[in-house]
Amino acid sequence: MDSVLQLDKAATDNGTPILDSGVLPDRIRGGLPKAVVTGLVIGLCLMEILALGAGKWDEQWPAIFLALLILATGIHEVGHLIAGWAVGFSFVSFQVGPVCFEREYGVLKMRFSFDQLALGHVGMFANKVRQLRRRSLIFIAGGPAANFVTVILVVFGSHVVSKSATSDPGTVAGLLAAISLVLAMISLVPLGWTDGAIIESLLCDSFAARRYLCTVALGAQSNKGVRARNWKQSWVRGATCTPDNSRNDFYASWMAYLAANDRNDADLAAGYLERCLSATPFLTRSLRNLVAQEAAVFSGWFRKDSELADKWVLQLKTRRSLRPLLQTRLEVAISCAQRDFEGAEMAWENGLKLVQQLPTTPSNQALLESWLEWRTEIQQCQAQGMPV
């Protein structure tokens, strides 16, 4: 029990200087995007040499290479998707290049986004925690495996279907195989947030593996409709036991923040939100925007500080990009901080309509429950004639 209290206390011991400042830390580009770009440039040069050597160069070759790169990336992400479905994971998002398909509150939507640190991405929820390490490894390994299978199929086809065509490395099929091979090898390099880094942590780093698996387990509870305040606290502590300002630490701290927020533990929530803010230099613009929005909500709702909330609102680069429900939540918090309870009530009503329009899913039912509870808290503060 003492160690549990120490872990929770550690989240708040250092204060919240970033949260109190109302300013997001500057964004820092990590080494992974540069490594990927460098690898692609090298791959492009190698493919050009192969094409020239085979006498297949023409004016359309750069466009063909780009199309094959997108196709190889799509195959990689489909490999993750199929592997995830095979082990019982649930679909969340699928992105290749700027095209993204995302399940938002149970509704599938397509959007274009250039705010991605990788060529593609697949997001999935675990449906249960049994054998989670093994199932996570299969899910992560599915992407590189799909690229290696592509190489094998091309080589096999070059000997069985058309020896004179596909065996030539300058042909389209040969280029696809070469790109797939390079992409699989890059993804397995244990750097940053690559597949190889996750696999290495799951197999060789007990602390990183615990953080990853506990974070995934919390996501599974959320997907099942378990309120954040009821999430298993040993998983929350396991996810947040190794703070290092990385993207992995961000996701763990975010889940812990949601749990503390739902329990109305302002001090603990502030500590975890501070950890999220400290990791924002390495996040995408959309995630930085999300954390800044949450800092504004927290400042208005828990800190009763409308000026600080307004400062955080100014940090939002594209407020219109926030989901409508998040914008409404922000309006409620700021109105309460300004003691404009009539405005808060109107914003809350608009939010309720949005929540009621969502598909009936366990997670949306939990959202509706928490939204209704929020109205009671707003009314209690109004009756007391004091800020939240």
Buried (B, 14 or more C-beta within 10 A) or exposed (E): EEEEEEBBEEBBEEEBEBBBBBBBBEEEEBEBBEBBEEBBEEBBEBBBEBBEEBEBEEEEBEEBBEBBBBBBBBBBBBBBBBBBBEBBBBBBBBBBBEBBBBBEBEEEEEEEBEBBBBBBBBBBBBBEBEEBBEBBBBBBBBBBBBBBBBBEBBBEBBEEEEEEEBBBBBBBBBBBBBBBBBBBBBBBBEBBBBBBBBBBBBEEBEEBBBBBBBBBBBBBBBBBBBBBBEBBBEBBBBBBBBBEBBBBBBBBBBBBBBBBBBBEBBEBBBBBBBBBBBBBBBBBBBBBBBBBBBBBBBBBBBBBBBEBBBBBBEBBEEBEBBEEBBBBBBBBBBBBBBBBBEBBBBBBEBBBEBBEEBEEBEBBBBBBEBBEEBBEEBBEBBEEEEBB
